Amino acid sequence: MAVGHIPNGVAQCAPALLMPAYKISGRRQPAEESHMKMPLHIRPLARDDYRAVGRIFFYAIHEGTKGIYSDQQRRAWGSEAIELDRWKARLDHLNGFIAEINHEPVGFFTIDREGYLDLAFVLPSVARMGVGQALLKNVEQWAKDNGATQLTTDASLVAWPFFLKNGWHVTNEEHVERNGVTLTRYKMQKSVR
């Protein structure tokens, strides 16, 4: 299946949600600056999204996991620069959804036909504002429509509370090595019958 094509009539965008204003690539703005509401649009991930996906991944790891993972762990996991060639090649083989506010990508989730949610990242500037919820709803529906009955993921220390809140449960804690550095993550699953 080509990336970006969603079979079985899955909606190509979520109902418009109103989101607080934010800076696209920076940290969350102070409350007094984020009073304006903006619509959230969810669409299928496309091959040409590799620049946005690389940027979201990089900022989510390097900014969004500060205080949870050390600098060394973040560099091992997310590298020290955005690797556009890697993301361009990787998007050839991924299905998923990307979230946009004012036509600017702010998050993405990927899913395969077996129900494995491989990547789930949002910009720190929009964390805890419903972007992840909207993306999760879309990947869960896509998985159901494509025959999956069980969803699985390997959740970071930052992501596992989000999944837990959304009906997932931990099956195992793991310690994995990335570029010579140990990271803790949780194997999680959810039934989608």
DADAMO-V752492 format. One record per residue. N is the residue number from 0. RES is the residue in one small letter. PHI is phi in whole degrees, 0 to 359 (* if undefined). Layout:
{{N:RES:PHI} {N:RES:PHI}}
This chain:
{{0:m:*} {1:a:286} {2:v:299} {3:g:95} {4:h:261} {5:i:251} {6:p:281} {7:n:63} {8:g:72} {9:v:295} {10:a:302} {11:q:276} {12:c:206} {13:a:283} {14:p:304} {15:a:300} {16:l:250} {17:l:263} {18:m:240} {19:p:297} {20:a:297} {21:y:201} {22:k:266} {23:i:303} {24:s:248} {25:g:262} {26:r:282} {27:r:302} {28:q:282} {29:p:303} {30:a:307} {31:e:293} {32:e:268} {33:s:247} {34:h:270} {35:m:284} {36:k:260} {37:m:228} {38:p:285} {39:l:260} {40:h:241} {41:i:251} {42:r:220} {43:p:298} {44:l:292} {45:a:239} {46:r:304} {47:d:288} {48:d:277} {49:y:302} {50:r:295} {51:a:293} {52:v:297} {53:g:299} {54:r:293} {55:i:298} {56:f:304} {57:f:300} {58:y:293} {59:a:298} {60:i:282} {61:h:284} {62:e:254} {63:g:285} {64:t:250} {65:k:302} {66:g:88} {67:i:251} {68:y:250} {69:s:289} {70:d:303} {71:q:298} {72:q:294} {73:r:296} {74:r:294} {75:a:294} {76:w:283} {77:g:253} {78:s:62} {79:e:261} {80:a:211} {81:i:284} {82:e:265} {83:l:300} {84:d:298} {85:r:297} {86:w:291} {87:k:299} {88:a:292} {89:r:292} {90:l:293} {91:d:296} {92:h:240} {93:l:245} {94:n:248} {95:g:169} {96:f:224} {97:i:235} {98:a:258} {99:e:230} {100:i:234} {101:n:52} {102:h:66} {103:e:252} {104:p:297} {105:v:232} {106:g:188} {107:f:205} {108:f:228} {109:t:241} {110:i:212} {111:d:248} {112:r:295} {113:e:276} {114:g:94} {115:y:274} {116:l:269} {117:d:277} {118:l:235} {119:a:215} {120:f:222} {121:v:228} {122:l:298} {123:p:303} {124:s:293} {125:v:239} {126:a:299} {127:r:64} {128:m:238} {129:g:97} {130:v:295} {131:g:299} {132:q:301} {133:a:294} {134:l:295} {135:l:298} {136:k:301} {137:n:292} {138:v:291} {139:e:296} {140:q:294} {141:w:301} {142:a:299} {143:k:301} {144:d:297} {145:n:256} {146:g:91} {147:a:286} {148:t:247} {149:q:224} {150:l:258} {151:t:225} {152:t:202} {153:d:247} {154:a:265} {155:s:288} {156:l:298} {157:v:279} {158:a:277} {159:w:299} {160:p:296} {161:f:299} {162:f:294} {163:l:302} {164:k:296} {165:n:255} {166:g:89} {167:w:275} {168:h:224} {169:v:280} {170:t:255} {171:n:191} {172:e:266} {173:e:232} {174:h:238} {175:v:246} {176:e:255} {177:r:233} {178:n:50} {179:g:82} {180:v:239} {181:t:273} {182:l:235} {183:t:263} {184:r:212} {185:y:236} {186:k:285} {187:m:226} {188:q:210} {189:k:207} {190:s:281} {191:v:233} {192:r:295}}
